[in-house]
Amino acid sequence: MLHPDVNERYSRVGRDTPAGALYRRYWLPVATETDLDANPVKRVRLLGEDLVLFRAETGELGLVAERCPHRGASLGYGFPDGAGLRCPYHGWKFSPQGECLEQPNQMPPSAQLQARARTTSYPVRALGGLIFAYLGETPAPALPRLDLFALEETPTRFRDIGYAVIPCNWLQIMENSFDPTHVEWLHGRLFNYHLERAGEEPTVLGGHHIKIGFDLVDYGIIKRRLREGQTEDDEDWKVGHPVYFPNILKVGGYGLSSFQIRVPMDDHHTLHFWYCYYDVPDEYANLVEEVRALPDTYEVKLQDADGNFLMDTIDSQDAMVWVTQGALTTRDDEHLSSSDQGIALYRNLLRSQLQANETGGAVMNVHDAATEGELIQLPQEKKELGIGGGGANPMASFLRTQGVYSPRLSTLTQRIDAVVRKAG
């Protein structure tokens, strides 16, 4: 359990909070690059701040405060013009660095007023199809080049990025990453209950855990598990799942490599990215080329029209338990057990990093800008995921994840089904 004051310290992410100050040491993804294709201006919320992301006509990315310093209208409804963003109200123009470039109806022009009208801005960078923002003090650290961000599409590999706004605090989502035994029940027993009622093939995720383990490593924590019938030579134990502090879980297996990235929008909302690469058998390379023209970014549906959480994907099941704890859960009334040792370890790690940040010490995964571009390789399992439902189609089992909402994956799966039927 956590005292309410400690819970607040760990959870809240506003500018004047300990966790908010820590998160401002990191580059955080706020959008995908393709998000700006249909409209090059996008309102975003990050660490309690309302901001506007835009791509100028010159191609430069900018991130500025949403409120225009002239009369307070939203720059999120503005439009790019040359090297800047125009306010929709009176046309004041701002550069990606926040400078007020033009005040069209100010007569005579006033350099002093123009200088005073500078607005808040933050550095933004593109990497691996995502757009990252840095809200901390300058100079900014290196933008970590994690292994999946450095991957490229090939004739048999394609990228897919799902996203959803989760209406709860970031910490209860992250704590789920250190809870291996929930897979046995939430994604195993419960999922199989629903699959059986629907007459569908069950998963093999309900296997009983006989051992769990956690290792503190230089970039975060690796979690391990053993189910009945497994040995320590199995990948579940030998490789495990790495968590890159503070907010990225790497998972995968045969045909899939993915990051789950949890970005605090404010104390009660989290922007969740499912950053995936799919590897497809060589015989379907022509189909991969066909679906590559489809969008690589999609919104993940977690609830039905009545607000009930869907139980037909791994990820909507996770969202259900995250959100039903409350927008910002209490922890002074919890009763942790031996299966929660990973959660305790993460909280201790978080506590130590909050203290290091407050005392001027080194903070995990905040790297000097001189290391920019260095590849950070994280381990990953290669085994079958055990989700089931694939049959003869090597991609179909991924439709039991958030990938069911992916235009690329769902279309590819349908086309492989057609090939399989024709061959059969």
C-alpha positions in Angstrom: 0.0 0.0 0.0 1.0 3.6 -0.5 0.2 6.6 1.7 -2.0 9.1 -0.2 0.8 11.7 -0.2 3.2 9.1 -1.7 0.6 8.1 -4.3 0.2 11.7 -5.3 3.9 12.1 -5.6 4.3 9.1 -7.9 1.2 9.7 -10.0 0.6 13.4 -10.7 2.4 14.9 -13.7 1.7 18.7 -13.6 4.7 21.1 -13.9 5.2 21.6 -10.2 4.9 17.9 -9.2 7.8 15.5 -8.7 6.7 13.0 -11.4 5.9 15.9 -13.7 9.4 17.2 -13.3 10.9 13.8 -13.9 8.8 13.2 -17.1 10.1 16.6 -18.4 13.5 15.0 -18.6 12.4 12.7 -21.4 11.4 12.9 -25.0 7.7 11.8 -25.3 5.8 10.9 -28.4 2.7 13.1 -29.0 1.6 12.0 -32.5 2.6 10.0 -35.5 4.1 11.6 -38.6 1.1 10.6 -40.7 -1.3 12.3 -38.2 -0.3 15.6 -39.8 -0.9 14.5 -43.4 -4.7 15.2 -43.5 -4.4 18.3 -41.4 -0.9 19.7 -40.5 -2.2 21.3 -37.3 -3.1 19.1 -34.3 -4.1 20.0 -30.7 -2.3 17.8 -28.2 -2.2 17.6 -24.4 1.0 16.6 -22.6 1.9 16.6 -18.9 -1.1 18.9 -18.2 -0.3 21.4 -20.9 -2.5 22.2 -23.9 -0.3 22.5 -27.0 -0.5 22.7 -30.7 1.6 20.5 -33.0 2.1 21.7 -36.5 4.1 21.2 -39.7 5.0 24.5 -41.4 4.8 24.8 -45.2 8.6 24.6 -45.1 8.3 21.1 -43.5 9.6 22.2 -40.1 7.8 20.8 -37.1 6.6 23.1 -34.2 5.0 22.7 -30.8 3.6 25.8 -29.2 1.1 26.7 -26.5 -2.5 26.5 -27.7 -3.6 29.8 -26.3 -2.7 32.7 -28.6 -0.9 35.5 -26.6 -2.9 38.1 -28.5 -6.5 37.5 -27.4 -6.4 33.9 -26.1 -8.0 32.1 -29.1 -6.9 28.5 -29.9 -4.0 28.2 -32.3 -5.2 24.6 -32.8 -7.6 26.0 -35.4 -5.0 28.0 -37.1 -3.2 27.2 -40.4 0.4 26.9 -41.6 1.7 29.8 -43.7 5.3 29.7 -44.9 7.6 29.2 -42.0 5.0 29.6 -39.3 1.5 29.1 -37.9 -1.3 31.7 -38.3 -3.8 32.3 -35.5 -7.3 31.9 -36.9 -8.6 35.0 -35.1 -6.4 37.8 -36.3 -3.7 36.2 -38.3 -0.8 36.7 -35.9 2.0 34.3 -37.1 4.3 32.2 -34.9 7.4 30.3 -35.7 8.1 26.8 -34.5 10.4 28.4 -31.9 7.4 30.5 -30.6 8.5 33.8 -32.0 5.8 36.2 -33.2 6.7 36.8 -36.8 3.8 39.0 -37.9 1.0 41.1 -36.4 -0.9 42.0 -39.6 -3.2 44.8 -38.3 -0.8 46.5 -35.8 -0.3 50.0 -37.1 2.4 51.1 -37.0 4.4 47.9 -36.6 5.8 47.5 -33.1 9.0 45.5 -32.6 8.5 45.7 -28.8 4.9 44.3 -29.0 6.1 41.6 -31.3 8.9 40.5 -28.9 6.4 40.5 -26.0 4.1 38.3 -27.9 6.5 35.4 -28.1 4.7 32.2 -27.0 5.8 29.0 -25.2 7.4 26.5 -27.5 9.1 23.1 -27.2 11.5 21.1 -29.3 10.0 18.4 -31.4 11.7 15.6 -33.4 10.5 12.8 -35.7 11.9 9.3 -35.3 10.5 6.0 -36.6 7.2 7.5 -37.7 6.5 9.1 -34.3 6.8 12.8 -33.4 8.5 13.3 -30.0 8.4 16.4 -27.8 10.7 17.6 -25.0 9.2 19.8 -22.3 12.1 20.1 -20.0 15.0 22.5 -19.5 17.6 22.9 -22.3 19.9 21.6 -23.5 17.7 18.7 -24.5 19.1 15.2 -24.0 19.6 12.6 -26.8 16.4 11.2 -28.3 16.9 7.5 -27.5 17.1 5.4 -30.7 15.5 2.3 -29.4 15.8 -0.8 -31.7 12.3 -0.8 -33.1 12.5 2.9 -33.9 15.5 2.1 -36.1 13.8 -0.7 -38.0 12.7 -0.2 -41.6 10.0 -1.8 -43.7 11.1 -4.6 -46.0 9.2 -6.7 -48.7 8.0 -8.9 -45.8 7.8 -6.5 -42.9 5.5 -3.5 -42.3 5.0 -1.0 -39.5 1.7 -0.3 -37.8 1.0 2.3 -35.1 -2.2 2.1 -33.0 -3.2 4.7 -30.5 -5.9 5.4 -27.9 -6.6 7.9 -25.1 -7.0 5.9 -21.9 -9.1 7.8 -19.3 -6.9 7.0 -16.3 -3.5 7.8 -14.8 -0.3 6.6 -16.4 1.0 4.8 -13.3 -1.8 2.2 -13.1 -1.2 1.3 -16.7 2.6 0.9 -16.2 2.1 -1.2 -13.0 0.2 -3.7 -15.2 3.5 -4.3 -17.0 5.0 -5.8 -13.8 2.1 -8.1 -13.1 2.8 -11.4 -15.1 0.1 -13.5 -13.4 -2.7 -11.3 -14.7 -2.2 -12.9 -18.1 -3.3 -16.3 -16.7 -6.6 -14.9 -15.5 -7.5 -11.8 -17.6 -6.1 -13.0 -21.0 -6.4 -16.7 -20.2 -9.3 -17.8 -18.1 -11.6 -14.8 -18.8 -10.8 -14.6 -22.5 -11.4 -18.3 -22.9 -14.7 -17.9 -21.1 -15.8 -15.4 -23.8 -14.2 -17.4 -26.6 -16.0 -20.6 -25.5 -19.3 -18.8 -25.4 -18.7 -17.5 -29.0 -17.7 -21.0 -30.2 -14.1 -19.9 -31.0 -10.7 -21.5 -30.4 -9.3 -20.8 -26.9 -5.9 -19.3 -26.1 -3.2 -21.1 -24.2 -2.6 -18.1 -22.0 -4.4 -19.7 -19.0 -1.4 -21.8 -17.9 -0.7 -21.6 -14.2 2.3 -19.6 -13.1 4.7 -21.5 -10.9 7.4 -18.8 -10.7 7.9 -15.1 -11.6 11.1 -13.0 -11.4 12.3 -9.5 -12.0 15.7 -8.1 -12.7 16.8 -4.5 -12.3 19.0 -3.6 -15.4 20.7 -0.5 -16.5 17.7 0.7 -18.6 14.8 -0.5 -16.4 13.4 -3.9 -15.4 13.0 -7.3 -17.1 10.1 -9.5 -16.0 10.2 -13.3 -16.3 7.7 -16.1 -15.8 7.4 -19.9 -15.7 4.2 -21.7 -16.3 3.4 -25.3 -15.6 5.4 -27.5 -18.0 8.1 -24.9 -18.7 11.7 -24.8 -17.6 14.2 -22.0 -17.1 15.4 -22.7 -20.7 12.1 -21.4 -22.1 12.1 -17.9 -23.5 9.5 -16.7 -21.0 12.2 -17.1 -18.3 15.4 -16.9 -20.3 14.6 -13.8 -22.2 11.6 -12.2 -20.6 9.9 -8.8 -21.3 12.0 -5.6 -20.9 10.6 -2.3 -19.6 12.5 0.8 -20.7 12.0 3.3 -17.8 9.8 5.1 -17.3 7.1 4.2 -19.7 7.9 1.7 -22.5 7.1 -2.1 -22.5 8.6 -4.2 -25.2 6.7 -7.4 -26.1 6.6 -9.7 -29.1 7.1 -13.2 -30.4 6.9 -15.0 -33.7 5.9 -12.5 -36.4 5.5 -9.4 -34.0 7.8 -6.9 -32.4 6.2 -4.1 -30.5 6.5 -1.3 -28.0 3.6 -0.3 -25.7 4.3 3.4 -24.9 2.3 5.2 -22.2 2.4 9.0 -22.4 0.8 11.0 -19.5 -1.5 13.7 -21.0 -2.5 14.8 -17.5 -3.3 13.2 -14.2 -6.4 11.4 -15.5 -5.6 10.6 -19.2 -2.9 8.7 -20.9 -2.0 8.5 -24.6 -1.2 4.9 -25.4 0.7 3.9 -28.5 1.0 0.3 -29.8 4.1 0.6 -32.0 4.3 -2.6 -34.0 6.3 -4.3 -36.7 4.9 -7.4 -38.3 7.0 -10.0 -40.2 5.2 -12.0 -42.8 6.2 -15.3 -44.4 8.0 -14.8 -47.8 5.2 -16.4 -49.8 2.9 -13.5 -49.0 5.4 -10.7 -49.9 3.2 -9.6 -52.8 0.3 -9.1 -50.4 2.4 -7.0 -48.1 3.2 -4.7 -50.9 -0.5 -4.3 -51.7 -1.4 -3.3 -48.1 1.5 -0.9 -47.7 -0.5 1.8 -49.4 -3.0 1.7 -46.5 -2.6 4.0 -43.5 0.0 2.9 -40.9 -1.8 4.7 -38.1 -5.1 3.8 -36.6 -7.3 4.4 -33.5 -7.9 1.5 -31.2 -11.4 0.9 -30.1 -11.7 -0.2 -26.5 -15.4 0.3 -25.6 -18.8 -0.2 -27.3 -21.3 2.5 -27.9 -22.7 2.2 -24.4 -19.3 2.6 -22.8 -18.8 -1.0 -21.9 -15.3 -2.4 -22.4 -15.0 -4.9 -25.2 -13.7 -8.3 -24.1 -12.6 -9.5 -27.6 -9.0 -8.3 -27.6 -6.1 -8.6 -25.2 -5.7 -4.8 -25.2 -9.3 -3.9 -24.4 -9.2 -6.4 -21.6 -6.2 -4.5 -20.2 -7.9 -1.2 -20.6 -10.8 -2.4 -18.6 -8.8 -3.2 -15.6 -6.7 0.0 -15.9 -9.7 2.3 -16.1 -12.1 0.6 -13.7 -9.5 1.2 -10.9 -10.5 4.9 -11.2 -9.2 7.9 -13.0 -6.4 8.1 -10.5 -6.5 5.1 -8.2 -6.0 5.1 -4.5 -3.3 2.8 -3.1 -3.7 3.1 0.7 -6.5 0.5 0.6 -4.7 -2.1 -1.6 -3.4 -5.5 -0.3 -0.3 -6.5 -2.3 0.6 -10.2 -2.4 3.7 -12.2 -3.5 2.5 -12.0 -7.1 2.9 -8.1 -6.9 6.7 -8.1 -6.3 7.3 -6.6 -9.7 5.0 -3.7 -8.9 6.9 -3.1 -5.6 10.2 -3.1 -7.5 8.9 -0.6 -10.1 7.7 1.7 -7.3 11.1 1.6 -5.7 12.8 2.4 -9.0 10.4 5.3 -9.5 11.1 6.5 -6.0 14.8 6.4 -6.6 14.6 8.3 -9.9 12.3 11.0 -8.4 14.9 11.5 -5.6 17.8 11.6 -8.1 16.0 14.2 -10.2 15.3 16.4 -7.2 18.9 16.2 -5.9 20.6 16.7 -9.2 21.7 13.1 -9.6 21.9 11.0 -12.8 18.5 9.9 -14.0 17.9 6.6 -15.8 17.7 6.8 -19.6 18.5 10.5 -19.8 21.5 10.5 -22.1 23.8 13.2 -23.1 23.1 14.8 -26.5 26.6 13.6 -27.6 25.2 10.0 -27.7 22.5 10.9 -30.2 22.0 8.2 -32.8 23.5 5.3 -30.7 21.3 2.2 -31.1 19.7 0.8 -27.9 19.0 -2.9 -28.3 16.4 -4.5 -26.1 15.8 -8.3 -25.7 12.7 -9.9 -27.1 11.2 -13.3 -27.2 10.7 -15.1 -30.5 8.3 -17.8 -29.5 4.6 -18.2 -30.5 2.5 -15.8 -28.5 -0.2 -18.4 -27.7 -3.1 -16.1 -28.5 -4.7 -18.7 -30.7 -7.3 -18.2 -33.4 -4.9 -18.3 -36.3 -5.5 -21.6 -38.0 -3.6 -21.8 -41.3 -3.3 -18.1 -41.5 0.0 -16.9 -39.8 -1.3 -13.4 -39.2 -4.9 -14.1 -38.0 -4.1 -14.6 -34.3 -3.0 -10.9 -34.1 -6.6 -10.0 -34.7 -7.1 -10.9 -31.1 -5.1 -7.8 -30.2 -5.5 -4.1 -30.9 -4.3 -5.0 -34.4 -7.9 -5.9 -35.4 -8.4 -2.2 -35.9 -5.4 -1.9 -38.2 -6.3 -1.3 -41.9 -3.1 -2.9 -42.9 -3.2 -6.0 -40.7 -6.9 -6.7 -41.1 -6.7 -6.4 -44.9 -3.6 -8.5 -45.1 -5.3 -11.2 -43.0 -8.3 -11.3 -45.3 -6.2 -11.6 -48.4 -4.1 -14.4 -46.9 -7.4 -16.2 -45.9 -8.4 -16.0 -49.6 -5.1 -17.5 -50.7 -5.4 -20.3 -48.1 -8.9 -21.1 -49.2 -7.9 -21.2 -52.8 -5.0 -23.5 -52.0 -7.1 -25.8 -49.9 
